[in-house]
Amino acid sequence: MTYLNARFPQKAKSKKWLQDEHNRTFSTWLLDRVARVDDHSTYQVSERREPSKQVLKYSSYLIDGVAYATRERDDVRVAQNSGVSLLAKTMQVSSAKDKHPIVSDMVFYGVIQEIWVVDYHKFQIPMFKCNWVENSNGIKVDDLGFTLVNLHRIGFKSDSFILASQEKQVFYIEDPEDPLWSVVLATPSREYFEYTKGEELEKTAMHYQSYSRGLAPMDVDVADDNESCIREDCDGIWVENN
């Protein structure tokens, strides 16, 4: 950013232009800067290492005990592992002429299309290529506070890759009132203590609390007066019915 301010002083007052130019040219600038580093340079590079030109692609991948999968794999499986969200600092503008945008956190929702693993020989970097939901018209919050996304409204097509370490897994369920929209739910923690090659990751089922927009119909039988009720999913105490 310092380089851009010095090279384009006439643009220094336009934060939006500087940020757009920074995003567009950073990778080529960094490549050139690293290539020109020598023993007499102010900046030092610990090690120059280029990745293999062959990229490994997977339909599923295990990261920190959590299974991720591509949308294509999810389509033929029972479990859903392709939903992701990303919290990132984004420049927000009020209009095309806004020269003083605000940088703030924004959540993006997407679906994994491809899983790449870039091989640097000594280490590997997994990356996700995703279809990201358009923020302006593809995300909304309903009256009950649920976040809904329209997975058919795709945006950010020129910026589809993220590092696998950046994302958070989410789960999408179809909105019962409008099938074009899906409700976003956080996935519960799933740990795979042992995993062998060829084993199906989907064997561990994921349970979630369903929801409704109103009270459930009271069509169940009422318990007898002499029965007691207890929850099995947590510690509790016996409660006598009066």
Residue pairs with C-beta under 8 A, 6 or more apart in sequence:
1 18
1 22
3 29
4 11
4 18
4 21
4 22
4 25
5 12
5 18
8 18
8 21
11 17
11 18
11 21
12 18
13 99
14 99
15 91
15 99
15 100
15 101
16 91
16 93
16 98
16 99
16 101
17 99
19 91
19 101
33 43
34 45
34 48
37 43
37 44
37 45
49 120
49 121
49 122
50 120
51 118
51 119
51 120
51 121
51 125
52 118
52 119
52 120
52 121
54 119
55 116
55 117
55 118
55 119
56 116
56 117
56 119
56 124
57 114
57 115
57 116
57 117
58 115
58 117
59 69
59 70
59 72
59 73
59 115
60 67
60 68
60 69
60 70
60 73
60 81
60 115
60 201
61 67
61 68
61 69
61 115
61 117
61 126
61 164
62 68
62 192
62 195
62 201
63 126
63 164
63 165
65 190
65 191
65 192
65 193
66 169
66 189
66 190
67 79
67 81
67 190
67 192
67 201
67 202
67 204
68 81
68 82
68 84
68 112
68 115
68 128
68 164
68 169
69 77
69 81
69 82
69 112
69 115
69 201
70 82
70 112
70 113
70 114
70 115
71 82
71 111
71 112
71 113
71 131
72 113
73 81
73 82
74 80
74 81
74 82
77 202
78 202
79 201
79 202
79 204
79 205
79 206
80 171
80 172
80 206
81 169
81 201
81 202
82 111
82 112
83 109
83 110
83 111
83 112
83 169
83 170
83 171
83 172
83 184
83 187
84 109
84 110
84 111
84 112
84 128
84 130
84 162
84 167
84 168
84 169
84 170
85 107
85 108
85 109
85 110
85 167
85 168
85 169
85 170
85 184
86 107
86 108
86 110
86 162
86 166
86 167
86 168
87 105
87 106
87 107
87 108
87 168
88 105
88 106
88 108
88 166
89 103
89 104
89 105
89 106
90 103
90 104
90 105
90 106
91 101
91 102
91 103
92 101
92 102
92 103
92 104
92 106
93 101
94 101
106 135
108 132
108 133
108 135
108 156
109 132
109 133
109 139
109 147
109 149
109 170
109 184
110 130
110 131
110 132
110 133
111 130
111 131
111 151
111 172
112 128
112 129
112 130
113 129
113 130
113 131
113 160
114 128
114 129
115 126
115 127
115 128
115 129
115 164
116 126
116 127
116 128
116 129
116 161
117 124
117 125
117 126
117 127
118 124
118 125
118 126
118 127
125 163
125 164
126 163
126 164
126 165
127 161
127 162
127 163
127 164
128 161
128 162
128 163
128 164
128 167
129 160
129 161
130 160
130 161
130 162
131 151
131 154
131 160
132 154
132 155
132 156
132 159
132 160
133 139
133 149
133 150
133 151
133 153
133 154
133 155
134 150
134 153
134 154
134 155
134 156
135 155
136 155
137 150
137 153
138 149
138 150
138 151
138 153
138 154
138 155
139 147
139 148
139 149
139 150
140 147
140 148
140 181
141 147
141 148
142 148
144 211
144 213
146 183
146 184
146 211
147 183
147 184
148 175
148 181
148 182
148 183
148 184
149 172
149 181
149 182
149 184
150 180
150 181
150 182
151 172
151 182
152 180
168 186
169 187
170 184
170 185
170 186
170 187
171 184
171 185
171 186
171 187
171 206
171 208
172 182
172 183
172 184
172 185
173 182
173 183
173 185
173 208
174 181
174 182
174 183
175 181
175 182
175 183
176 212
176 213
177 213
183 211
185 208
187 206
187 208
188 206
188 207
188 208
190 204
190 206
192 201
192 204
195 201
223 229
223 241
225 241
226 241
227 241
228 238
228 239
228 240
228 241
229 239
229 241
230 236
230 238
230 239
